[in-house]
Amino acid sequence: MTPTLPNRIFRAEVVETHRVTPAMLRVTFGGPGLKDFLSTGTGDEYLRLFLPNEGATEPSFPIPKGDYWGYPEGVKESPVRTYTVRSTDPERGRVCIDFVLHQGGVAASWARRAKPGDVVAVNAPVALYDPPPDMAWQLILADAAGLPAAARLLEQTPPGVRTRAVLEVSSAAERQSISYHDEVEIIWVYGGNGRRPSCLEDILRSAERPSGPGYIWVAGEAKTMRGARRFLRHELKLPCTAYKIVGYWTAHGEEWMARYEALPEQTLAELTAMWESGRDEEEIEDEYTTRLESLGL
């Protein structure tokens, strides 16, 4: 199958909602607008979720514009958030997304009120998980925001791949049932998630790394992920093909974004230009992170 272009937009209707844990809500989307939605099939695939503006019943639907999308002049842009896909059901045209019900936040607030018939827009998904074809072992670490993707990756792990997963949730009540085979070990730890400091970086530093071709996938709070990436790339000097580090959220995100948007126009332009330079992405990430930290971000 040919992957769907990421700038394609689909109309998605809420079919049902289900409280997975006290702080995790699963929303199932369907409707005729998802008829041609094509999953990548990869466990950590993510998409953009376009939500209604305050007072509206549907989002403003963007239109394809080059490799991205845009809005007609005079149309108010929809709030956009990024989410991983927990599962898909192509035969029924269904897509499930799990929402962490943290305090505040546009998407969490929308999810709390979501009911059958509510409408959002989504684009086609893109995946990041890319282990070596001869992978013999993997290490998966995630906090609550990364848990939906981590769970799907574990469910898709083929027999013969020795896997250890460390999942950081706020309390024992947030543990979920995950299907996996005998060579997968799941360890639940409690903390992080905006309530206490995360222990994921410390766990990563002390984790066993078996011999043979392996892969490390870590997802969590953005600043915690900076330390994790620094350890793998600069201290262990692993090739970028041996790991994927993903910052899924930012602590005090609204405050962080306000500070970012308040930067001088020239600084914002320079930060944006880094990603348009065509250079190696890992080198850009190094430079971008260093610059953010120098700006107190």
N, C-alpha and C positions, 0 to 999 in steps of 0.2 A: 504493500500500500504506500502511496505517496503521502508524506506528512502534510497536514493542512497548514497553510500559511498562518504564522502567528498573528497577523493583523486582521484575520477574519473574525467577525463578531457574530455571536449567537445569542438569541433571545432565550432565556431560561426561566421557567416557572417553578416556584416551590411546589413540590408534591407532598412532602411530609417532613416533619422534624422529629428528632429523637435525642433525648438527653443520654449521652453515652456515659458520662460521669457528672458529678455536680458542676464541674466547670468546663465541660466539653459538650457542645451541641452539634449533632450531625444534621445537616440540611440536605435533603435529596431534591435535585432539580430534574425536571423533565419538560414535556411539552413538544409541540411540533417544531419549535425553533432549534431543538437539539438533535433533530433527525440526522443531520450530516456531521455531527460532532465526532471527531476522530481522535482517540487517545493515542499517545505515543507507546503505551504499554509499559512504560518505565515507572517504577514506584515513587519517584520523587518529582514527577511532572507537576508543573505549576502553571497557573493562568492568572490573568487579571480579571478582577471582579468589579464591574461597574454598577454602582448602587444609585438608587434614586436620591435626588436632592431633597432637602427638607421640604415637606409639603407636597411632594410629587408621589405618584403611585408607580411610576416606571422611571428608569434612568434615561438620560439623554443618550441615544445610541450614536457612538462615534462611527465615522466612515473610514474605510481604508485610505491611507495616504502614504504612498511609497511603501517602505517596509514597516511603517508604524500606522498611526491613525490620527484623525483630527476631527474637528467639529465645524459645521457651517458657521459662518459669521453670525453673531448675535445669539447663538445657542449656548446656554450655560453648561459647562463641562460637568460630568458626573464625578462624584468621589470615586477614586480607584484604589483598590487594595490588592495585594498579591497573596494567593492561597494555593496550597498544594491540593491535588485531587486525591481523596481517600480511596475512591473506587469508581468504576464505571460499569454500566450494563448496556452494551451496544444494542442488544436485541430489543430492549425496552426503551432505549434512548434516555437513560438515566445517568446522572453524575452526582456523586456524593462529596460534600466538602465538610470537614470538621472545623468548628469555630471554638477557639478558646474564649470563654466568657469573662475576660478581664474587665476591670473597671474602666469606663471611658472607651474611646475609640469608635470610629464611625461604623466599622464592620461588626464589631461585637454588639453594639447597640442595635444595629439592624437585625442581627441574628436573633437577639432576644425577642424581638417583636414578630419575627417571620412566621407566616402562616400560609397554608395552601392557597395558591393563586397569585401570591406576590411575585413580582418580576424583577430580574436583574439581567445584566448582559455579561457574557464572558467571551474571552478570545480563545483561540486554539492553544493547547498546552505545549510547553517546552520542558524537556527533561535535562537534568544535570548529572545524575548518577552514571558513571562510565567506567566500570571496573575493567581490568585486563581480561582478555578472553580465557586465559588459563588460571584465573583466580583460584587460589587454594584456601584462602582465609579472608575474613573481613572483620573490621571493627566498626560498629555503628554507635554513635553517641548522639543524643538529642534531648532537648527539654520539651516542655508541653507543646510549644509551637511547632517543633519539628517531629513530634510524635506521630501524627497521621502519616507522614511520608516514611518515617522509620518503620512503622508497623507494616506498611504496604511492602517496603523493601524486604522485610523479614519474611513476610508471607510468600514473596516471590523468590526467595533464595533457593537455588536448586540443591538437591542432596549432593553431598560430597564437598560442600564449601563450609569449612569450620567458621562459625560466626559467634562473636560475642557482642551483645548490645547492652549499653548502659543508658537507661531512660530516666531522666530527672523530672519528677513531678512534685507538686507542692505538698502532697500528703498521700497516705496509703489509699485514700478514697478515690484518687485519680488514676489508679492502676486500671489497665484495660485488658481484656482478653484478646490475645493475638495468636493466630495459628502459625505454627512453625514445626520444623522437623527436628530429629534428635540431635543433630549436630549444631543446633542453635542454642545459645545460652542467653537468657535475658536477666539482667540485674536491674532492679528498681532502686533508685536513690531519691531522697526527699530533700528539697531545698530549691534554690534558684527561683526562676520564673517570676522575678520582680518582687519576691517576698524576702528572700535571703540571697547572699552571694552564691553564684553558681559554682559547682565543684567540677564541672565538665573538663575544664582545662587541666586541673590537677589529676583527674582520672586518666585523661589522655596521656599525660606525661609519664604516669606510672604503669600504663597498660602494657601487657605482653604483646610483642609483635613476632609471631611465629616466622620461621624460615619459609622460603618459597614465595611465589607471587601473591601479593595481598592488596587490599584496598581499605582505605579509611574514609569514612563518611561522617561528618560532624555538622549538626545544625542547631542553632540556638541564638541567644542574644548577640547582637552585632559586635559589641566591644569584647565580649568573652571569646567570640570567634576570631578576633584579631590575634589574641594570644595563642589560640590553638593553631592558627595558620603560621604564625611566626615560629612556633616550635617545630612544626613539620617541615616547613620550607627552609628556614634559616638555621635552625639548630641541628635537626636531623639531616637536612639537605636532601630530602626526598624529591624525586621528580614530580611534576604536577600531575602526571598520569597515575600516581599512587594514592591520591587523596582528592577529596572535595570538601571544602569548608564553606558553609552557607550561613550568612547572617539573616535570620528570619524576622527579627524584630529588634527594636532599639528601646532600651529602658528609658522611660520618660520621653517617649517618642515625639509627642506633640511639642514639648519644650525644645527637644533637639532640632526638630524641623524648623521651628520658629527662629532659632539661632542660626541655622544654616541659611535660611532664606534672607536673613538680615545681613549676610556677608556683603561686602562691596561687590558691585556688578562685575568688576574686572576679575575678582577672585572666583566668583561663580562661573564666569566664562572660562577661566583657566582650568577649573575642576572639570567642567563639561568637556573641554577640548582634549583632556587626557584620554578620554574614552573614544574619541574620534580620530586619534592619531594613527591607528593601524598598527601600533607596536604590540609586542607580546603582552597578553592580558595579565599574566602573573607579574610582569615588571610594572605595568600600569597600576595594578592593585597595591604593590609595594609603595609606589610613589603617592598614590591617592591616600592611602592610610596614613603615611607619614605626614602628608599635608594636613589632613583632617586633625590629627593629633597635635600638630603645631598650632592649629587654630582653636584648640581646646574642645574639639568635637570627637 
